[in-house]
Amino acid sequence: MSSNVGLSTPRGSGTSGYVQRNLSQLRSRDNPAPYPKDVDTFKHRQRQPDKEILEHDRKREIEVKVFELRDGLEDEGLDEDEIEDRCTALRKKLQAEQAGKGVGSKARALKPHQVHELAKAKIEESEKLRRALGISSDYEEGSHWRKQEERARETEVQRARDGARRGD
């Protein structure tokens, strides 16, 4: 036993008596800050989707359908040229459909792991709501309060001028 730590004797305890430190104990930080002090971090920043990942997923979706067609045609026993022609035609058709469809993905049909598609759908939804409510695109959050404060200062200055004129 060292420094009054551990067992006085290891007999009957089922251990060797060796004392280890507790690695699972969490140590407190020197300066804990429960929230950031920076004002800019409080502003809402919407997650921006990665265009390359969105494009990759779109192309992958087309290629999966083409591969399914190719697999089915190979099972039927068609020759390679006929299979290639049909696959090319389907690929062009699907690309034209997706180009015509453009934006407007259904957010409810998306899976939770499709974070870039979800972010894109959320941006589209926010933009649609902004247009519906008539909010300008350069609107800054909290600017209404600044305008009210400026108006209050202007009225105070005007009252001070009026009071100075009357006093003369």
C-alpha positions in Angstrom: 0.0 0.0 0.0 1.4 3.3 -1.1 0.2 6.7 0.2 -2.9 5.2 1.6 -4.1 4.1 -1.8 -5.3 0.7 -2.8 -5.8 -2.4 -0.6 -3.9 -2.9 2.6 -3.3 -6.5 1.5 -4.3 -8.2 -1.8 -5.2 -11.4 0.0 -8.7 -12.6 -0.8 -9.5 -9.7 -3.1 -8.9 -11.6 -6.4 -6.4 -8.9 -7.5 -2.7 -8.5 -7.5 -3.1 -5.2 -5.5 -1.6 -3.2 -8.3 -3.2 0.3 -8.4 -4.0 1.9 -11.8 -5.1 5.4 -12.4 -8.6 5.9 -13.6 -8.4 6.9 -17.3 -12.2 7.3 -17.7 -12.3 10.2 -15.3 -12.9 13.5 -17.1 -10.8 16.4 -16.2 -12.3 19.9 -16.1 -11.0 22.4 -18.6 -9.0 25.4 -17.6 -11.4 28.1 -19.0 -14.8 26.5 -19.7 -16.9 28.7 -22.0 -20.5 27.3 -22.4 -21.1 29.5 -25.5 -18.9 31.4 -27.9 -18.2 35.0 -27.2 -18.0 35.9 -30.9 -21.2 37.6 -32.2 -20.7 36.4 -35.8 -21.0 32.8 -34.6 -24.6 33.5 -33.4 -25.7 34.3 -36.9 -27.4 31.5 -38.8 -25.3 30.2 -41.6 -27.1 27.8 -43.9 -25.2 24.7 -45.0 -24.2 25.1 -48.7 -24.5 21.9 -50.8 -21.5 20.8 -52.8 -22.4 21.1 -56.5 -19.9 18.4 -57.5 -21.5 15.9 -55.2 -25.0 16.8 -56.4 -23.8 16.3 -60.0 -22.1 13.0 -59.2 -25.3 11.7 -57.5 -27.4 12.8 -60.5 -25.1 11.0 -62.9 -24.9 7.9 -60.7 -28.7 7.7 -60.6 -28.7 7.7 -64.4 -26.0 5.1 -64.6 -27.8 2.8 -62.2 -30.8 2.7 -64.4 -28.7 2.1 -67.5 -26.9 -0.7 -65.8 -30.2 -2.3 -64.8 -31.3 -2.1 -68.4 -28.0 -3.6 -69.6 -28.2 -6.4 -67.1 -31.8 -7.3 -68.2 -30.8 -7.2 -71.9 -27.8 -9.4 -71.3 -30.0 -11.9 -69.6 -32.3 -11.9 -72.7 -29.2 -12.8 -74.8 -29.1 -9.8 -77.2 -25.9 -9.0 -79.0 -23.5 -6.3 -77.6 -24.2 -3.7 -80.3 -28.0 -3.8 -79.7 -27.4 -3.6 -75.9 -25.1 -0.6 -76.3 -27.5 1.2 -78.6 -30.4 0.8 -76.2 -28.3 1.8 -73.2 -27.1 5.0 -75.0 -30.7 5.8 -76.0 -31.9 5.4 -72.4 -28.9 7.4 -71.0 -29.7 10.3 -73.4 -33.4 10.2 -72.5 -32.8 10.2 -68.8 -30.3 13.1 -69.1 -32.9 15.1 -71.1 -35.5 14.4 -68.5 -33.3 15.5 -65.7 -32.2 18.6 -67.6 -35.8 19.5 -68.2 -36.8 18.8 -64.6 -34.2 21.3 -63.2 -34.5 22.2 -59.6 -37.4 21.2 -57.4 -36.4 18.0 -55.7 -38.9 16.5 -53.2 -37.3 16.9 -49.8 -39.7 14.3 -48.3 -38.3 11.6 -50.6 -34.7 12.2 -49.6 -32.9 10.0 -47.1 -31.2 11.4 -44.0 -27.7 10.5 -45.4 -28.3 12.7 -48.5 -27.1 15.9 -46.7 -26.2 17.8 -49.8 -29.6 17.2 -51.4 -31.3 18.1 -48.2 -29.3 21.3 -48.0 -30.2 22.2 -51.5 -33.9 21.5 -50.9 -33.8 23.6 -47.7 -32.2 26.5 -49.6 -34.9 26.3 -52.3 -37.6 26.1 -49.7 -36.2 29.2 -47.8 -35.9 31.1 -51.1 -39.5 30.3 -52.0 -40.7 31.4 -48.6 -38.6 34.6 -48.8 -40.2 35.5 -52.2 -43.7 34.6 -50.9 -43.3 36.9 -47.9 -41.7 39.7 -50.0 -38.4 39.8 -48.1 -35.6 41.4 -50.1 -32.6 39.2 -50.9 -30.2 41.7 -49.2 -32.2 41.7 -45.9 -30.0 41.4 -42.8 -31.3 40.0 -39.6 -31.9 42.6 -36.9 -31.8 45.5 -39.3 -35.3 46.6 -38.3 -34.1 47.4 -34.8 -31.2 49.5 -36.2 -33.6 51.5 -38.3 -35.8 52.2 -35.3 -32.8 53.3 -33.3 -31.7 55.6 -36.1 -35.2 57.1 -36.3 -35.2 57.7 -32.5 -31.8 59.5 -32.7 -33.1 61.6 -35.6 -36.2 62.7 -33.6 -34.0 63.5 -30.6 -31.7 65.6 -32.7 -34.7 67.3 -34.3 -36.2 68.0 -30.8 -32.9 69.4 -29.6 -32.7 71.7 -32.6 -36.3 72.9 -32.1 -35.6 73.5 -28.4 -32.5 75.5 -29.2 -34.5 77.6 -31.7 -37.2 78.3 -29.2 -34.7 79.3 -26.5 -33.1 81.9 -28.8 
